[in-house]
Amino acid sequence: MTDASSSSAAAPSRKQRLIETVVVMAITLALDLWSKAWAWENLRDPPVKKEIIKDWFEFEFGFNTGAAFSFLRDASYARMVFIGVTILALIYMARLAWTMPTKFRTAFMAVALVAGGALGNLHDRLVRQLDIRGEMHYGVVDFIKVHYWEDKVWPTFNIADVALVVGVGLLFIFLTRHGDALDGKKTADADDKGEDAQDDKDAQDDKSAAAADADDAVAET
């Protein structure tokens, strides 16, 4: 068995990796949407605070018109900006899933988490509205609150935010450690295209030479 065939046998198919990615993405999205629906129904009206770990971890309804962890929540342009950024991020995640070497499962799981989290928050930005001081606003449901120090509270967040942070972290580690694998694949693809072009040129030259030989044979008869 050659090295090439051994490498091919060891690496999972892209179809398998894409199925795994879609499954993890769907689970992430479903968990996020379910938890937000629960918070909307149980924590919003009347306002309820559920203490999970005393003085450290609790559930409390929040409505974020900005980005993850309430970033830019008061900016009027935030919704359209983050919708656009989310769509671009999803396109990039799809491109990575179609081009990454399939031997790196962690990278595909990172793509799934980022995509699932991005879709979860995109859903809210597109459809979720709340009356704030007599005016309807689009936003994202947040409900997880962590007290990381005495009298210090981390901005309220949700499952999608957690998936995004973990996914981006894993993706950063992958690109830092194995980014050359992506560059190597691009180089290999470019070499293959170059070889195909050369083969086509050689075939065309052979046809031209054969035609010339045929013309010479006709001329001699």
Secondary structure, DSSP 8 states (H G I E B T S, - for coil): --HHHHHHHHS--HHHHHHHHHHHHHHHHHHHHHHHHHHHHHTTTTT-EEEEETTTEEEEEEEESSSGGGTTTT-TTHHHHHHHHHHHHHHHHHHHHHHS-TT-HHHHHHHHHHHHHHHHHHHHHHH-EEEETTEEEE-EEEEEEEEEETTEEEEEE-HHHHHHHHHHHHHHHHHHHHHHHHHHHHHHHHHHHHHHHHHHHHHHHHHHHHHHHHHHHHHH-
